[in-house]
Amino acid sequence: MQKINGQVPVPSLPNELLLEIVGCLAYVQQTPKGLRNPVSTFQTPSPDLLSLSFVSWQFRTVSLTFLFANIHITTASDAQKLLEFCSTSSLCPTLTRMLVIRLSKADEENGYATLCQILPSLEQLSRIDLGDFHCNPVVFNTILGHPSLSTVLISSNSMADLPRPLPKDLSKVVLAQGMLCSADHPYGLLLDECAERGMKIAKMSIATSELLDGLSSMRTIRGLQELVLYIHDKPASFSWLPEFTATHPHLKKVWLHVLDDISFFLDPLPFFLVSFAKGLRQRGINRGFRIGNIGLEHERFMGESFAECRWHVREMEIYSADYPSLMKILPLVTLAFPGIDTLSLFLDHNHICQLPTPRVHDLVAVLKHLPRLQNLQLYGMPEAFTVGHGPVSMDDLGEMDQLVSITTASGKPVPFSPWFVFIMKKIQTLKAIKIHQRGFGSTGWLHAIDDSRTKLTQLTY
């Protein structure tokens, strides 16, 4: 039994169990990230974690590991406070694994000078996220020279401002996102020079078909995890994908950005759209919708080859002119892409007022055929479910065991709309749903925080 600050004694738990419990509570749930919003490299500690650290000495020891793992510096004053703290406490030197630097131009000179004084004391530091940074060669080389540091993450906006002369070894540097350009383009030349010095590129964007045609013969891009295709000049095939996948072992996702329609592709269609196109032809559907961004994810298992069949559609955006058209398309989507985990549905606002009141049950019945669906975005749907001859969605409250409460980041309760509550209750795989409803007091991502799915919380951005 332990107690801290005179509180009631708390029974001790096995450290392995406690570490697992605290790990689940450690960070604030964040919004799902996709093509437009890349995964955050910094996780904000949950306010509950600080309270948990005062329960007992055992809880405190485990909680501190998470509380001090990531440090966010936004001003020169932040950097100075961290320097002073490191000189009097061993917490940051022994527990801090990552620094996130977001200094304004006014604070950069003093902030980076202080950072150079802080770095020697951070013995366990493994990663620095510099974002859009501007610093001199001395500061940059000091950062790269930290012995335990393995990753220095920089944004695409920082490429042109890299300190000159470039360090000979850039193997610790990771460019968050780069743009593939022709060999004679200044940006392309700089990218090649940095890559030759060991720089890795986490995400690469390609904007023309000519560059895509030569992709299979291109040398390996170190550290490539995502490929984003903005191909609008002419149709594009995907015959290069298997070979490219085989030479890039870290590649996990390929994004196809804003496709007007499936005729965009060459004949034959890419393997991941064949069954969907066949279903459309059989039902005579050729208008009333378009496909937005598509996210392909590669599942790689031990001993398996890099065959193209291992690529699956995991994320998709569907734009529809009206609700009836959407309900014709969705069954085909669930058949062709059963592995979707993030789905965004956009309904044209101009057609909503012309509709009879649709049943939310019909939408739920279709979406239940996506067994991996975790994140759902609905644009224009709330208005569609609440207009017509009566508030049909209110009847769904009778099917719920308990009232639903929604809490914002400030802790204040907000009004709720029964239609999305019903969806969260009926589709048990859903973790988050994004609300876009006129007049609704809490527009944004909402996350179910209990197994009964009667408590929702607003996610951070």
Residue, then its C-alpha position, 0 to 999 in steps of 0.5 A: m500500500q502506498k500513499i502520496n501527499g497524505q491521501v488514502p493508501v492505494p494498493s500496488l499493482p504489477n508494473e507491467l499492468l500499470l504501464e499498460i493502463v497508463g499507456c492507454l490513458a496517456y494521450v489526448q485522442q486526436t482527430p483521424k489524419g489523412l491526406r490533407n492532415p498528416v499524422s501528428t508527430f506530437q501527442t498532447p498528454s492527457p490532463d487525466l495523466l497529471s492527476l493520475s501522477f498524484v495518486s501514489w508514488q508508483f503511479r507517479t513514476v510511471s506517469l512521469t515517463f509519459l508526461f516528459a516524453n515529448i516537449h513542445i517549444t513555441t517561444a524563446s521563453d519556453a526554451q529558457k524555462l526548459l534550460e533552467f529546469c534541466s539544470t535543476s531536475s533530472l526528469c527531462p534529461t532522463l525521460t525526454r525522447m522528443l522535442v517539437i520546435r515551433l518558433s516564430k521568426a522573432d524568437e528563432e535566434n534566441g530560441y535556437a541559441t538556447l536549444c543548443q545549450i539544452l541539447p547536451s543535457l537530454e541524454q535520451l533524446s531520439r527525435i526533433d521535429l523542427g517544422d518550418f525552421h530557419c537556422n544557421p549552419v552552426v545550430f543545424n550541425t549542433i542538432l545533427g551532432h547530438p549522439s542519441l538523436s536519430t531523427v530530425l524532421i523538417s517540413s517541405n517549406s524548410m528545404a529552400d532554407l537549409p543552411r549552406p553549406l549543406p552538411k556532408d551527412l544528412s542521414k538523420v534528416v527526414l523530410a516530411q513531404g517532398m515534391l518529385c520534380s524534373a531533374d533540371h528543376p532547382y527544387g529537384l536538384l536540391l532534393d537529389e543533392c540532399a538524398e545523396r547525402g542520406m536524407k530520407i523522405a517520408k511522403m512524396s507527391i507527384a503532379t504529372s504523368e510524365l514523372l509517374d511513367g518513369l517511377s519504376s526505374m527511379r532509384t529508391i527513395r530512402g524512408l518513403q512511407e506515403l506516395v501522393l498522386y496529383i495526376h490531372d494532365k492525362p490518364a495514368s496506369f498503375s503497372w509500376l506499383p508492384e515493382f515500386t513497392a518491392t524496392h520501397p519496403h517502408l511504403k505503406k500508403v498510396w494516395l490518389h488525389v481528387l479523381d473526377d471519375i473512373s474514366f480518368f484511368l487507362d484501360p485496363l483499369p487499376f486492379f483496385l477499381v475493377s470490381f467497382a467499375k463492373g458493379l456500376r456498369q451492371r446497374g447502369i450508374n454513370r452519373g450523380f457521383r464522383i470519387g474523391n481521394i482514395g487511400l491505398e494501404h499495403e498489408r505485408f505479411m511474413g514470407e509473402s511477395f509484393a504482389e499488387c493484390r496486397w494493396h487495399v482501399r482503406e480510405m475514400e471520399i464519395y461526392s453525390a448530387d443527392y441522397p438517392s444517388l448516394m444510396k445506390i452507390l454505397p452498396l457497391v462501395t461496400l462490396a468492392f472495398p470491404g476494407i475501408d476504415t475511413l469513409s467521407l460522404f459529401l452531399d450537395h446542399n443544393h439538393i437537400c431541401q428537395l428530398p423527402t425525409p430519408r431514414v437514417h436506418d437505411l444508411v446504417a444498414v449499408l455501412k454495417h457491411l464495412p467491418r473495419l469502418q472506424n472513422l466516418q465523415l458526413y457532409g450535408m447529411p444532418e440537414a438531409f436527416t432533419v428536413g421533410h415531414g417530421p423529425v424522424s431521427m427523434d424516434d431513434l432515441g427510443e431505441m437507446d438505453q441511456l441518454v448521450s452526453i457530449t463534452t467539449a474540450s472546455g468541459k461544457p455540455v453541448p446540444f446533440s443531434p440524435w441521428f449521429v448518436f444513433i449511427m454511433k450506437k448501431i455501428q460498433t466498429l466506429k471510433a469517431i464521427k465528424i459532424h457538419q451540421r448547421g446550427f449544431g453547437s459542436t461541429g467537428w470530430l466526436h469520439a466514443i469514450d465508453d463501451s456503451r457508446t453513451k459518452l462522446t467527447q470532442l477531439t482535439y485538432 
